[in-house]
Amino acid sequence: MTISTSQKLSILSSVFVAALVAANLLGTKITTILGVSVSVGIFAYPITFLITDSIEEVFGKKPVTHLMYGSMIALMVILIITAISIILPPAGRYDHNEAYTTVFTSSLRMTVASIISFFLSQTHDIWAFSFWKKKTKGKYLWIRNNLSTIVSQLLDTTIFMFIAFFHMTPKFDAVFIFSLIIPYWLFKVAFAIIDTPLVYGLVAWLKHGQHNSKNTITQ
């Protein structure tokens, strides 16, 4: 079975949105990895940078910018639906409204934080990837993938943490927030380095059969 260019982009776009939504809805849970407390969203969110870098490498800035704006709309739709779901009164037989409200109210604030941090970090990532591609004259994919992602992840983590958690309780002051940002960002850096072979694999997959495809993507 031959997969067209448009089908490949649809698959990656679906995975992108799924990872973004999963990071937001599941990210309120904290786990411990190597002695460091991190959100379980750390397993989903790095996938978004992997996908955007792969798409931009093959097709340029235009399609990946469209994907970013489409994903922002998806997050805003989720935000509105979540807010309505929290506000609506529970049925008499529903016994878990307090837990439901607690969990999804946290997700609501995280979604707002995610929309803002996502837009700023992805905008930087798209720009930085293009900048480094020009500097390296289209060579050394691993350099532009990692340099753009590492800085973008720092922006994303810092903006997200402050909006989502600053003064959530007296404990969450600026010093404590930064103590969370650094190890969390370092985990993201590790993921970015580890997923480098995946970027090469995705780029090869996107390029395969591209010249024979009837579907073309304009930059």
VOKE-44944 format. One record per residue (C-alpha): residue number from 1; x, y, z negated; chain. Coordinates in Angstrom, 1 decimal. Each point is the difference from the previous one (the first is absolute). Example, Ala and Ser with C-alpha at 12.3 -4.5 7.8 and 13.67 -1.06 7.14 Angstrom:
site k 1&X 12.3&Y -4.5&Z -7.8&c A
site k 2&X 1.4&Y 3.4&Z 0.7&c A
This chain:
site k 1&X 0.0&Y 0.0&Z 0.0&c A
site k 2&X 1.4&Y 3.4&Z 1.1&c A
site k 3&X -0.5&Y 2.9&Z -2.4&c A
site k 4&X -0.3&Y 3.4&Z 1.6&c A
site k 5&X 1.7&Y 3.1&Z -1.3&c A
site k 6&X -3.3&Y 1.5&Z -1.2&c A
site k 7&X -0.8&Y -3.3&Z -1.8&c A
site k 8&X 3.4&Y 0.1&Z -1.7&c A
site k 9&X -0.6&Y 3.6&Z -1.1&c A
site k 10&X -3.5&Y -0.9&Z -1.3&c A
site k 11&X 1.5&Y -2.9&Z -2.1&c A
site k 12&X 2.7&Y 2.2&Z -1.5&c A
site k 13&X -2.5&Y 2.8&Z -0.6&c A
site k 14&X -2.3&Y -2.4&Z -1.9&c A
site k 15&X 2.8&Y -1.3&Z -2.1&c A
site k 16&X 1.1&Y 3.6&Z -0.7&c A
site k 17&X -3.4&Y 1.0&Z -1.2&c A
site k 18&X -0.4&Y -3.2&Z -2.0&c A
site k 19&X 3.3&Y 0.6&Z -1.8&c A
site k 20&X -0.9&Y 3.6&Z -0.7&c A
site k 21&X -3.4&Y -0.8&Z -1.5&c A
site k 22&X 1.5&Y -3.0&Z -2.0&c A
site k 23&X 2.7&Y 2.3&Z -1.5&c A
site k 24&X -2.7&Y 2.4&Z -1.1&c A
site k 25&X -2.6&Y -2.3&Z -1.3&c A
site k 26&X 2.3&Y -2.5&Z -1.7&c A
site k 27&X 2.7&Y 2.5&Z -1.0&c A
site k 28&X -1.4&Y 0.7&Z -3.5&c A
site k 29&X 1.4&Y -3.3&Z -1.3&c A
site k 30&X 3.6&Y 0.2&Z -1.3&c A
site k 31&X 2.3&Y -3.0&Z 0.1&c A
site k 32&X 3.7&Y -0.5&Z -1.0&c A
site k 33&X 2.7&Y -0.9&Z 2.5&c A
site k 34&X 3.6&Y -0.4&Z -1.2&c A
site k 35&X -1.0&Y 1.8&Z -3.3&c A
site k 36&X -1.5&Y 3.0&Z 1.8&c A
site k 37&X -3.7&Y 0.9&Z -0.1&c A
site k 38&X -1.4&Y 0.6&Z 3.4&c A
site k 39&X -3.4&Y 0.1&Z 1.7&c A
site k 40&X -1.0&Y -3.1&Z 1.9&c A
site k 41&X -0.6&Y 2.5&Z 2.9&c A
site k 42&X 3.7&Y -0.2&Z 0.6&c A
site k 43&X -0.5&Y -3.2&Z 2.0&c A
site k 44&X -2.5&Y 1.6&Z 2.4&c A
site k 45&X 1.1&Y 3.6&Z 0.6&c A
site k 46&X 3.5&Y -0.6&Z 1.5&c A
site k 47&X -1.8&Y -1.9&Z 2.8&c A
site k 48&X -1.4&Y 3.3&Z 1.2&c A
site k 49&X 3.5&Y 1.5&Z 0.7&c A
site k 50&X 1.1&Y -3.2&Z 1.6&c A
site k 51&X -2.9&Y 0.2&Z 2.5&c A
site k 52&X 0.3&Y 3.7&Z 0.7&c A
site k 53&X 3.7&Y -0.2&Z 0.7&c A
site k 54&X -0.5&Y -3.0&Z 2.3&c A
site k 55&X -2.7&Y 1.7&Z 2.0&c A
site k 56&X 1.8&Y 3.3&Z 0.2&c A
site k 57&X 3.2&Y -1.8&Z 1.2&c A
site k 58&X -1.9&Y -1.5&Z 3.0&c A
site k 59&X -2.7&Y 2.5&Z 0.8&c A
site k 60&X 1.1&Y 3.4&Z -1.5&c A
site k 61&X -1.7&Y 2.4&Z -2.4&c A
site k 62&X -3.4&Y 0.3&Z 1.5&c A
site k 63&X -1.6&Y -3.4&Z -0.7&c A
site k 64&X 1.5&Y -0.2&Z -3.5&c A
site k 65&X -1.3&Y 3.5&Z -0.8&c A
site k 66&X -3.4&Y -1.1&Z 1.1&c A
site k 67&X 0.3&Y -3.0&Z -2.3&c A
site k 68&X 0.9&Y 2.3&Z -2.9&c A
site k 69&X -3.0&Y 2.2&Z 0.5&c A
site k 70&X -2.3&Y -2.9&Z 0.5&c A
site k 71&X 1.2&Y -1.6&Z -3.2&c A
site k 72&X -0.5&Y 3.3&Z -1.9&c A
site k 73&X -3.6&Y 0.0&Z 1.1&c A
site k 74&X -0.4&Y -3.6&Z -1.2&c A
site k 75&X 1.4&Y 1.1&Z -3.4&c A
site k 76&X -2.4&Y 2.9&Z -0.2&c A
site k 77&X -2.9&Y -2.2&Z 0.8&c A
site k 78&X 1.0&Y -2.4&Z -2.7&c A
site k 79&X 0.4&Y 2.9&Z -2.4&c A
site k 80&X -3.6&Y 1.2&Z 0.7&c A
site k 81&X -1.5&Y -3.5&Z -0.2&c A
site k 82&X 1.9&Y -0.7&Z -3.3&c A
site k 83&X -1.2&Y 3.2&Z -1.5&c A
site k 84&X -3.7&Y -0.7&Z 0.9&c A
site k 85&X 0.3&Y -3.6&Z -1.3&c A
site k 86&X 1.3&Y 1.3&Z -3.4&c A
site k 87&X -2.7&Y 2.7&Z -0.3&c A
site k 88&X -3.0&Y -2.3&Z 0.9&c A
site k 89&X -1.6&Y -1.5&Z -3.2&c A
site k 90&X 0.3&Y -3.7&Z -0.5&c A
site k 91&X -2.9&Y -2.4&Z 0.1&c A
site k 92&X -1.2&Y -1.3&Z -3.3&c A
site k 93&X 1.4&Y -3.5&Z 0.6&c A
site k 94&X 3.5&Y 1.3&Z 0.9&c A
site k 95&X 2.1&Y -0.2&Z -3.2&c A
site k 96&X 3.4&Y 1.1&Z 1.3&c A
site k 97&X -0.6&Y 3.6&Z 0.9&c A
site k 98&X 2.4&Y 1.4&Z -2.6&c A
site k 99&X 2.9&Y -2.2&Z 1.2&c A
site k 100&X -1.0&Y 0.8&Z 3.7&c A
site k 101&X 0.1&Y 3.7&Z -0.7&c A
site k 102&X 3.3&Y -0.2&Z -1.9&c A
site k 103&X 1.7&Y -1.9&Z 2.8&c A
site k 104&X -1.3&Y 2.0&Z 3.0&c A
site k 105&X 0.2&Y 3.4&Z -1.7&c A
site k 106&X 3.8&Y -0.7&Z -0.2&c A
site k 107&X -0.1&Y -1.1&Z 3.6&c A
site k 108&X -1.8&Y 3.2&Z 0.9&c A
site k 109&X 2.8&Y 2.2&Z -1.3&c A
site k 110&X 2.6&Y -2.3&Z 1.6&c A
site k 111&X -1.8&Y 0.3&Z 3.3&c A
site k 112&X 0.1&Y 3.8&Z -0.1&c A
site k 113&X 3.7&Y -0.2&Z -0.9&c A
site k 114&X 0.6&Y -2.5&Z 2.7&c A
site k 115&X -1.7&Y 2.1&Z 2.7&c A
site k 116&X 2.3&Y 3.0&Z -0.8&c A
site k 117&X 3.2&Y -2.0&Z -0.4&c A
site k 118&X -0.8&Y -2.2&Z 3.0&c A
site k 119&X -0.5&Y 3.0&Z 2.3&c A
site k 120&X 3.2&Y 1.8&Z -1.1&c A
site k 121&X 2.2&Y -3.1&Z -0.1&c A
site k 122&X -1.2&Y -1.4&Z 3.3&c A
site k 123&X 0.3&Y 3.4&Z 1.7&c A
site k 124&X 3.6&Y 0.1&Z -1.2&c A
site k 125&X 0.7&Y -3.6&Z 1.0&c A
site k 126&X -1.3&Y 0.6&Z 3.6&c A
site k 127&X 2.1&Y 3.1&Z 0.3&c A
site k 128&X 3.1&Y -1.5&Z -1.6&c A
site k 129&X -0.2&Y -3.2&Z 2.1&c A
site k 130&X -0.2&Y 2.1&Z 3.2&c A
site k 131&X 2.9&Y 2.3&Z -1.3&c A
site k 132&X 2.3&Y -2.9&Z -0.7&c A
site k 133&X -0.9&Y -1.7&Z 3.3&c A
site k 134&X 1.2&Y 3.1&Z 1.9&c A
site k 135&X 3.1&Y 0.2&Z -2.2&c A
site k 136&X 0.9&Y -3.7&Z 0.7&c A
site k 137&X -1.0&Y 0.3&Z 3.6&c A
site k 138&X -2.4&Y -2.9&Z -0.3&c A
site k 139&X 2.5&Y -2.3&Z -1.6&c A
site k 140&X 0.3&Y -1.5&Z -3.5&c A
site k 141&X -3.6&Y -0.5&Z -0.8&c A
site k 142&X 0.9&Y -1.2&Z -3.5&c A
site k 143&X 1.5&Y 3.5&Z -0.8&c A
site k 144&X -3.1&Y 2.0&Z 1.0&c A
site k 145&X -2.4&Y -2.5&Z -1.5&c A
site k 146&X 1.7&Y 0.1&Z -3.4&c A
site k 147&X 0.9&Y 3.7&Z -0.2&c A
site k 148&X -3.5&Y 1.1&Z 0.9&c A
site k 149&X -1.7&Y -2.5&Z -2.3&c A
site k 150&X 2.3&Y 0.5&Z -3.0&c A
site k 151&X -0.6&Y 3.8&Z -0.1&c A
site k 152&X -3.7&Y -0.3&Z 0.8&c A
site k 153&X -0.4&Y -2.6&Z -2.7&c A
site k 154&X 1.5&Y 2.4&Z -2.5&c A
site k 155&X -2.4&Y 2.7&Z 1.1&c A
site k 156&X -2.9&Y -2.3&Z -0.2&c A
site k 157&X 0.9&Y -1.4&Z -3.4&c A
site k 158&X 0.6&Y 3.4&Z -1.6&c A
site k 159&X -3.1&Y 1.7&Z 1.4&c A
site k 160&X -2.2&Y -3.1&Z -0.8&c A
site k 161&X 1.3&Y -0.5&Z -3.5&c A
site k 162&X -0.6&Y 3.6&Z -1.0&c A
site k 163&X -3.5&Y 0.3&Z 1.4&c A
site k 164&X -1.1&Y -3.4&Z -1.2&c A
site k 165&X 1.5&Y -0.1&Z -3.5&c A
site k 166&X 1.2&Y 3.4&Z -1.1&c A
site k 167&X -1.6&Y 0.8&Z -3.4&c A
site k 168&X -2.3&Y -3.1&Z 0.3&c A
site k 169&X 1.0&Y -0.4&Z -3.6&c A
site k 170&X 2.4&Y 2.2&Z -2.1&c A
site k 171&X 2.7&Y -2.7&Z 0.7&c A
site k 172&X -0.1&Y 0.8&Z 3.7&c A
site k 173&X 2.1&Y 3.2&Z 0.0&c A
site k 174&X 2.5&Y 1.0&Z 2.7&c A
site k 175&X 2.9&Y -1.9&Z -1.5&c A
site k 176&X -2.0&Y -3.2&Z -0.4&c A
site k 177&X -1.3&Y 0.3&Z 3.5&c A
site k 178&X 3.5&Y 0.3&Z 1.4&c A
site k 179&X 1.1&Y -3.0&Z -2.1&c A
site k 180&X -2.7&Y -1.9&Z 2.0&c A
site k 181&X 0.8&Y 1.5&Z 3.4&c A
site k 182&X 3.7&Y -1.0&Z 0.1&c A
site k 183&X -0.3&Y -3.8&Z -0.5&c A
site k 184&X -3.2&Y -0.2&Z 2.0&c A
site k 185&X 1.7&Y 1.8&Z 2.9&c A
site k 186&X 3.1&Y -2.2&Z -0.2&c A
site k 187&X -2.3&Y -3.0&Z 0.4&c A
site k 188&X -1.4&Y 1.6&Z 3.1&c A
site k 189&X 3.5&Y 0.6&Z 1.3&c A
site k 190&X 0.8&Y -3.7&Z -0.5&c A
site k 191&X -3.1&Y -0.9&Z 1.9&c A
site k 192&X 0.9&Y 2.3&Z 2.8&c A
site k 193&X 3.4&Y -1.6&Z 0.3&c A
site k 194&X -1.3&Y -3.5&Z -0.2&c A
site k 195&X -2.7&Y 0.6&Z 2.6&c A
site k 196&X 2.5&Y 1.3&Z 2.6&c A
site k 197&X 0.0&Y -3.4&Z 1.9&c A
site k 198&X -3.8&Y 0.2&Z 0.1&c A
site k 199&X 0.2&Y 3.4&Z 1.7&c A
site k 200&X 2.3&Y -1.5&Z 2.7&c A
site k 201&X -2.5&Y -2.9&Z 0.3&c A
site k 202&X -3.0&Y 2.2&Z 0.4&c A
site k 203&X 1.7&Y 2.3&Z 2.5&c A
site k 204&X 1.0&Y -3.1&Z 2.1&c A
site k 205&X -3.6&Y -1.3&Z -0.2&c A
site k 206&X -1.4&Y 3.4&Z 1.0&c A
site k 207&X 2.4&Y 0.3&Z 2.9&c A
site k 208&X -0.6&Y -3.6&Z 1.3&c A
site k 209&X -2.1&Y 0.1&Z 3.1&c A
site k 210&X -0.4&Y 3.8&Z -0.2&c A
site k 211&X 1.1&Y 0.6&Z 3.5&c A
site k 212&X -2.4&Y -2.6&Z 1.4&c A
site k 213&X -2.9&Y 1.3&Z -2.1&c A
site k 214&X -2.8&Y 2.0&Z 1.6&c A
site k 215&X -0.3&Y 2.0&Z -3.2&c A
site k 216&X 2.3&Y 2.9&Z -0.3&c A
site k 217&X 0.6&Y 2.3&Z -2.9&c A
site k 218&X 1.0&Y 3.6&Z 0.6&c A
site k 219&X 2.2&Y 1.8&Z -2.4&c A
